[in-house]
């Protein structure tokens, strides 16, 4: 989606780490609503992810800087599988990752605005309608922040 490895993206897209945490928040909310026992994610117990404020309640950090602002002499990070697929013009696994969370969230009545936005933007990138670029992180934020809030009233 961004055209960059996560390490590089973290350096120029201040919204990226917040969106990453919101993905975990949505995933945990959906899993718990479906009765799945959730192991700690990133060292945090499942209930801690639900305590994060909703994206729409957060002040948006600065928008992404262009990739040209990254140091030219930096070691290139390992490209994740989705980026490898985009570079090779292959269909990505987004339907089986973020799309799965979105589908199961709909089944459980849990909103998944960040996962939904990622699916939407990545489908545009796959189709060639949108280039892979860090500004896509900002577009995901804009779409997700305007969506319905994530329900977090699930049994823990």
Steps between C-alpha positions, in 0.01 A plus 500: 500500500776743596773367273734476799610252764353566847826636642527762228130583522528556875760770437282713272137410583412607857151351461632151421570377857159623617326322213702185575371510859144561378527190281587300812212666689251402231640148470471443875147644513387268219675196642356547848152562360528167319611323818863455397755485782751770408860461608694819579570704187833679504530417868166664587205300632194506278302725734773767483447541125133575557595784734667694219299803394314468173673652198226760462575619856868563428658814365654416166881522492673668207447356155765278341817649358603398149725195472773721357554637852640164615882489515632369170774300671266311735498122488187389319257314724367159403183552296195333655309250287229752407761743368667219306164416343432865411845540344446185292146609407352192667180478698576553869378301798300794638172307467640232731648741755328836546206385288447201727488727807252726320273211396502338842442840660187548292381153607557588867361855476840656566608796287847469347560837335880476478499150353219602262696806384817296448309251284350782295828682439699185433240384246550833319876444504457144368279630217754766405255779584723629782880481516668348803608803705526604867211743445274192490550476877342844528212393279438197722495733803256736329263219401517320834468813715174586327350154552281369780677431830623152586281322753703379792233353728606140476551237766865475600 
